[in-house]
């Protein structure tokens, strides 16, 4: 299980699997980021440093990154490049990834999407000023459309006055301190014109210089958040004036030179969603970050499992810990999940770029963000546990990524909230197209991936039918009671929907590979993923007559057989993640000589210890 890939046919197989994970054109799409994180500025320091030093390092790296780009504007305008940034920077420096995502996507992206084409962005493109994004408030997170910061139009000065009316309206967790240099932010605030509330818009507001907050802006560091240090702050405004051009305008709304408001969008909530449209790209970025972090931790766990040897049973000699079923079984299942996450992420990215029906695409992005980040947490927790106490040490990378994924689960909309919104929409959508299309002869073959896919579609249909039935039994005229009755099974339906889409992506990927080892490996993972999910719904499928009692009884054995098939290939599958050797070298337990990272140069076992110490010291 510890063999590395060096045979030409093995390299070909690895490259095919890398193409499955990263796309056929992965060298062009991902090569820049792979090379960047391999360079010295992005290598892991030998010592972690203080929190302030680590924050400073993240901003220094942001500047190195920016200097390496041919165009920050081009990056901000390219969702595929933004996703790749998060996929590769996430495992290396979560704090840097947070700063880069905010600056390039939420800040620059919003300016490019909605800003005046004559606006001078040179300070932000050259990072003379760092951009940040202030939407969430202490009292308003997932209900950000209800933010209470106001921007009131002042006709005499032809601009807006920003004000924070109370403690609950303080902007929550933006990186607004002077750390990293002068900052400007896009502030989500209620646009008031002559007392009329026109909804929430974004306003470009200078926040700090190199030393302190600007007049009228109050910035306070929040208590330390577990994980990578970012200067998360509470930010408030005391009658801060900005010019009329600070409003990011468009068809959703503008204030003209005559001081009158106009909009092509009548609905205030829709205006708000247009203003913060970059949050959807942010969800894709969170998904990419989760995929990259899960792959990295799994690769480290697989490598460490091959390097770490323990005593075998009954004097059989020392064996790698990964030889044990109790160790390689969870990693094999995690490998099937990581490929599913990666395939679904790429499907979502392709769909978003295709510019089809926007509402459907946004729902797909939201469902994928929730499911993939939750799966990533499970994979990271499992991988960390397989590395024992050493997986808890920060220098081995895993503990930092575990806390980082918690941030991704919450960022750009809490997972439960975005899944609940998707569930409410999907309750009124027809059942999956393929569900129920089973041959009259009864249950099919569990070795047939097509049959497994239809079972997953049926699981989705079962949960949504259950939700609709429960909703119909709840008291009419009480929307909350009806939703509470349906929400449990509806959320399970959203989970099943994500699993079905991942299984469909698996099927397409397997069909797209030529006959050979790569296709065999991917097919094994495909079946392991599908059977593992089907086993959790065996009772429902048995009751629906889609599985027999014998098939239910046989599922554990089938899963064990697949795990035994996948386990010997875990090292080569981890190689397909294409993690740069320099990055792997920065995590001690990923190296065969990991014990050397804990060696003591002054210890008695050193060859020159006798010469260096006297008897009294020994």
N, C-alpha and C positions, 0 to 999 in steps of 0.2 A: 504493500500500500504506500510505500514511500518513494517509489520510482519516479524519476522525472522524465519528461518527454524530450527525446533527442533524435528519434528516427524520423526520416522525411515523411512517411505516411502518418506517423503520430502527430507531427507538426501540422500536416494538412488537416487532420481531424480536429486538432485544437483550434486552428484558424476558422474552420467551419463553425465550430461551436461559439467561438468569439463573435463571429458574424451574426449568429442567432441572438446573442446577448446584446450586441452593440449596433447591429445593422450591417448590411453588406458593405457599406462604404466607411467602415469603422476607423480606418487609418486617417482618412481625411477629417471625419467628424470628431474623432476623439484624440487623434495623435498630438495635437497642440497641447491639450491638457495633460496627457500622459507625460509628455516631455517637460512641461512646466513644473509639475510636482516632483519631478526627479532632480531638479536643480537645487543647488545649495541653499538658496533663500527659503526653500520650503521643506528642508530636512528637519527632522525633529531634534530640538535642542537636547543636549545631554542632561541639562537640569531644567526643571519646569519653570522656575522663576516665580516671582510674586504675581499676584493677580494684576497689578498695575503694569508690570513688565510684560505680561502675556497679552494684555490689551494693546499695549504699544506695538508688540510684535505683529499682531493681527493687522493693525493699520499700516505698518511698514510693508507687510506682504501685499496688502491691497494696492499700495503704490507700485510695488514691483510688478504685480499683475497688470496694472493699468499701463505701465510703461512698455509691457510686452505686447500689448494689443496694437493692431494697426488702426483700430477705430472703436472707441467705447460705444459710440452711437450704433455702429453696425452690430456689436454684441447685443446691445439693448433691444434691437429690432429683430433679433433672430431667436425665436423660442427654442430651436434645436440646440443652438450654441449655449444658451442660458442653461438648458437642462444638462448639457455635457459638463459645464462648469460645476454645477452642483454635484453631479455624479462622481467627479474625480476630486474636487477640493473637499467635499464632505468628510471622507475618511481621514484626510490629512490634517485639516484644521477647521473644525466646526465653527469657530468664532469668525475666522476669515470668510467662510462660506456665508454666514449670516450677513456680514457687512457687505460682501459683494452682491448678494441677492437683493438686498435693500437698495444699494446704490444703483446698480445697473437695471434691475427689473422694475421695482416699485417706484423709484425716483426718476431715473432717466427715461425709463420706458413710458411712464405716465406723461412726462414732459413732451416726449416725441409723439405720443399718440394724440394728445389733446392740446399741446402748447402752440403758441403763436410761432409760425415758421421763422419769424424775424427775431425771436428771442435768442440772446447770446448765451450759449451753453458752454463756452470755452473753459470757464472756471471749473465746471463739473467734469468735463471731458479730460482735463489735465489734472484733476484732483487738487486744484488749489482750494476748492471747497468740496467737502464730502456731503453727499446727499442722503437724507433719511426720510422716513414716511411716518406721519402721525395720524393714525385713524382711531384705533382702539382707545377707549377711555376707561377709567377705573370702574365706572358703573355700566359701561356699554362695550361688550365684546362681540359675541355673535349677533347681537342686535345693533350693529354699528350704524345702521340707518337712523338710529335714534340719538346719535351723538348730540351733545348740548353745547359744545364750543360754538360761539357765534362769530360771524364776520358781517358786520353791519356797514352798509354803504353810506359813506359820508359825501354828500353832494358838494359841499364847499371845497373839500380837498381832493375830490374825485378819486377816492380810494376806499379801503375797507379798514374797519377797526376790529381787531380780533380780541375776544374776551373769553375768559374761563369763568363761568358764573358760580361754580361751587366745587367742592372737593371731588365729587363724583365725575366731574367733567375734565379732570386732569388727563392729559394724554399719557397712556400707560405703556411702558416698555420700549419706546423708541430709543435709539442710540444717539442721544442729543447732547451729551457732555462735550467739553472742548477736547477730549481725548482724540488724538488722530488729526487734529487741525480744525480749522473753521468749518462750521456746519450750516447747511440750509435744509429746510424740510418742506415737504408737501403736507399741509395741514388740512384735514377734513373738518369743515365747519359749516354750520347752517348759514346760508346766504339770506340776509335780511335786507330788503329794499323798502324804504318808507313803511317799516313795520310789517311788511308781508314776508312770510317764510317761504322761500322757493326751493327748499330742500338742501341737501348736503353736496358741497362742491369742494374741490381741492384748491388751495392757495399756496403759492410759493413764498416762503417766509425765511429770511435770514435769522439764524438762531444764536450762533456764538461766533466769537473771534477765537484767536489761538489760546486765550487765557480764561475767558468767562462768557456767560450768557449776555446777550445784548439787552439794552434797556427795555423793560416791560416783559421780558421772557424770563421765567423762573425754571431752573433745571435742578433736579435733585436725584442723586443716584439711588436706585432701588437697592434693597438688601441683596446680597450675593445670590445669584441663581446657581444651583448645582450644575457643574459642567464647565464648558468653555466660557471664559470671561468675555462678556460684551458689556459696554457701558449702558446698560438698560437704565432708563430714567423715568421719573415723573416730570412732565413738562406742562406749564400753564402760561397763560397770556393775560397781561393787565393793560388793556387798551393799546395794543400794538398796532401801529398804522402801516399798511402796505398800499402801494399804488394799485390802480384799477387793473393794470396789466398783470398783477400777481394772480388773478383768477385764471385757472385753467379752463378755457371755454371751448365750446364746440356746438354742434347741433342740439345737444342736451341743455344748453343754456349759456347766456352771455349777458353782460351789462354793457350797453353801448355808450358812445361818447355823450349821449343825451341823458345818461343815467337811468335809462329804462331797461328792465329785464325782458328778455325774449327767449323762447325755447320751442323747439320742434317736438319736444317730448312732454306730454301733459302730466304724466304720472311722476310724482316726486321720487318714489322709490326707484323707478327706472332711471331717473337722472343720477341718483346716487350710485347705482350699479354701473352705469356708464363711467362715472367719475373714477371708481375704484376697479375698473376693468382689469387692471394688471394683477389683481389678486388671483385671477384664474391662472395666469401664467405662473404666479407664485405657487399655486397648488401643484402644478406640473414640476416645478423646481423642487418642492418638498418631496415629491414622489421620487425624483431622480436622486436626491440626496439619500433617501432611505434605501433605495436599491444599491447605491454605491457603498453605503456603510454596512449593509447586510452582507454583500459580497466580500468586503474586506475582512470582517470579523469571521466569517465562515472559512475563508482561505487561511487565516491565521490558525483557527482551531484545527483544521485538517492538517496543516503542516506540523503544528505542535503535537498532535496525536501520533504522527509518525516519528517525531524526534524523541518523545518521552517514552522511555522503556520502563516496564515494571516486571516483577517476578511472575513467571507463568505458573499455571496450576501444577501441583505435584512434581516439582523439580524439573519442569520442562524447559527451564532456562528463561531468560528475559525476553519479553516480546513488547512491541510498541503497543501503547494503550489503545490505539485505534483498532487493533486486532479484535478487541472484545465487542460483541454484539451490543452490549449495554452502552458502549461509547460510539461505535460507528452507526448504530441504528438511528439515533436522533440527528446525526449529521447528514445521513443519506436523505432523510425526510426534509431536513432544512435545505439541502441542495435542490430537491424537487421544487420546493417553495420559492427559492431564490430565482430559479429559471422562470417559474411562473410569474413572479413579480416583474422580472426584467422584460418578459414578453408582453405582459399587459401594459407596462409603462411605454414601450415602443409603439404598441397599438394605439394608445391614447395620444401620444405625441404625433403620430401620423394623422390620426383623425382630427386633431386640433389644427394642424397645418392645412388640412384639406378644405377648410372653410365651408363646411356643410351647414345644416341647420344648427344655429348657435345654441339654442336652449338644450338640445340633445347632447351636443358636444360638451357644454359646461357641466351637465349632469354626469356624463361619463368621466370627466376630469375629477369631479368631486368624489365620485364613488371610488375611483382608482386611488386617489390620494388617501382616503380613509383606509381602504383595505390594505394597500401596500405598506403604509407606515405602520399599521398594526402588525402585519406579517413581519416586517423588519424588526420590530421590537422583539417578537417571539424568537426570531432567528438569532438576534444579537444576544439575548438572554441565554439561549441554549448554547451558543458557541462559547460565551464567557464561562458558563458553568463547566463545559467540557475542558476548560483550561485551568480549573481549580483556582487556588488562591492567586496564582500568578496573573490570571485574567483580571483580577481586581486592581492590579497595580497600574497607575496611570501611564507609565512609560510603555506598557504593552498595548495601549491604544483602545482597549475594549470599553473600559469604564467611561471614558470620555464620550464614546459613540453611543453608549447606552443612555446617558443623560441627554445627549444631543437629539436622539430620536424622540424623546419625550417632548422636546420643543417642536419637532416637526409634526407630531400628532396634534399639537395645539395650534400651531401657526397657520395663518390663512384660513381660519375657520376650524373650530374644534371638530374632531372626527365625528363624534356622535351627532353634533348639530348638522354637519353637512350631509351625513347619511340620513338623518331624520328628514331633511328637506327632500332628498332624493326619494326616500321611501314614500312620502306624501304624494309626490308627483307620480311615482310608479304604481301606486294603488289604482290609478285610473287608466293605466296602460294595459293593452292586451297581453295575455300570457306569451312567453317566448315562442317564437315561430316553430321550433322543432319539438316543443314539449308534447307528449302524448302520442307522438308518431311511432308507435311500436308495432311490430308485426303481430298479426292475429294469433300466431303460434305461441305467444307468451314471452316470458323473459328471454333476453338474448345472452350472448357470451361475454363474460366479464373480461375476457382477453381482447375484446374488440374495442378499440378506442372510440369508434363512432357510437357504440352502444353506451359507453361510459359518459360521453358527452350528452347524450339524450337523457340519461339519468340525472345528470347535474341540472339540465334544463327543467326536468320534472320537479326536482327539489325546490327550485326557484318558484315554480308555479304553485306548489303545495303551500309554501309559506305565504305567498301573496293571496291565495284563495282563503287561507285561514285568517289573514288580516282583514280581508273584505267581509268575511262572515262575522267576525267579532265586531266589526264596525257597524254592521247592519243590526246587530242585537242591542247596541248601546242606545241610550235615550236620544231621540231626535231633538234638535233645538239646543243641544249642549255640545258644541264643537270640541271642547277640550276633553269631555268624557268619551266622545267617539274616537278621538285620536289616541287617547290613553288606552282604549280597548284594543286598538289595532296596531299600535306602534311596536310592541314587542315582536310579534311575528313579521311585521313589515320590515323591521331592521334585519331580521334573519333573512328575509327575502332579498334585501340589498346585498348582504354578504354572499348569498347564493348566486346572485347576478354577477358579482365580481368574479367568483370562482368559475362560473360558466364561461365568461369572457376570456379568462386566463386559459381555460382548457381549449377553447376555440383557437386562441393564439398558439398554443402548443401544437394543435393539429396542423395548422398552416405551416408552422416552422418545420415540423417533421416532414410534411409533404414536399417542402421546398428543398430538402437536402438530398444529395445523391445517395444511392445505396452504398453502405459502408459503415465503418465503426461510429462515425459521428451521428449518423441517423439512428443506429442501434442505441447509442447512449441516450440520445434525446428521447427516443421512444420509450425507453425504460423509465426515465424521469417523468414523462407524460403519464404513464400508467400509474406510477407510484403516487403522483400528485392526485390524480382523479380518484383512485381507489381509496386513498386516505380520506378524502372528503365524502365519498359515498358511504364509507363505513360509519360516519357520524350520523347519517340519516337512514340507516338500514331499516329501522322500524317503520318509518313512513313509507319507504319504497316497498317493503314487504306488504304493508297494509293496502297499498295501491295495486298490488299484484304484479309489480314490475321486477321484483326479485323473489326467488323461492327461498324457503327456509334453508335448504342445502347451500344455496349461494351465500346466505348470511353467515351460516356456520363456517363456510370455507373462506370468508374474507380475511380473517387473521392470518391463515396460512399463505394466502396469495400475497399479502403485504410482506410477510417475512421472506418469502421467496424473492420478491422484488428488491427488498433491502439487501439480501445476500448477493443479488446480481449487481446492484449499484455500488456497494461498498468498496470493492477492489478498485473502482475507477474514480474514487473521490479525489485523489491527487491530480489526475489529469483533468478532471472537471474543474477543479480549482485553478489549474493553470490557464484554463480558457477565460478566466476573469481578466487576464492581461494586466495584472497589477505590476507596475515597474519594479524591478529588483531593488532599486534604491529605496523605494518606499517600504518594501517588505523588510529590508535590512534595518530599518529604523525601529521595528518592533522586535525586541530581543527573542521572544518565544517563537517567532516565525523562522528563526535561524537554527540550523542543526547544532551549532555551538552555543545554544542559549545559556548553558551553565556559565560560560565565560563572562556573561553580563553581570553575574553575581560573585565573580571571583574577588578575592581579597589580596591585593598585592603585598600587604604586610603580614600575611598569615604564615603560620609555622610550616605549612606544606610547600611554600615556595622554595625553589632550589637553593637560593642564597640566604635562606632564613637563618641558618647556623652562623653564617659570617656576619649577618646584620645585627644579631642580638646576643647579649651575654647570658650566662646561666641564670642570673637573677631575673632577667626579663622573660625567660622561658618558663 
